[in-house]
Amino acid sequence: MEFLAFEILKEYDVRHQLQIIKIPTLVACGEQDIILSLKLSRELSDNILDATLETFSASADFPYVEQNTLLLDKIHESLERAG
């Protein structure tokens, strides 16, 4: 059943709508993530007007688990910048 989700997601592409996001956005990516790769995370951040990309070198799919303290620091920094 979980593989069905990946098949469905292949058809679900909303990248053309990223430019409508008008708020500061933090894109967090584990550098070892094979599902949402660094390349795709860069594409997200490049196409959202006020996005910041933060990468986590010791993380794969779950920076909120694998590097949670660093991620929380980056979230706080992002919120402070947003005002």
Secondary structure, 3 states (H helix, E strand, C coil): CHHHHHHHHHHCCCHHHHHHCCCCEEEEEECCCCCCCHHHHHHHHHHCCCEEEEEECCCCCCHHHHCHHHHHHHHHHHHHHHC
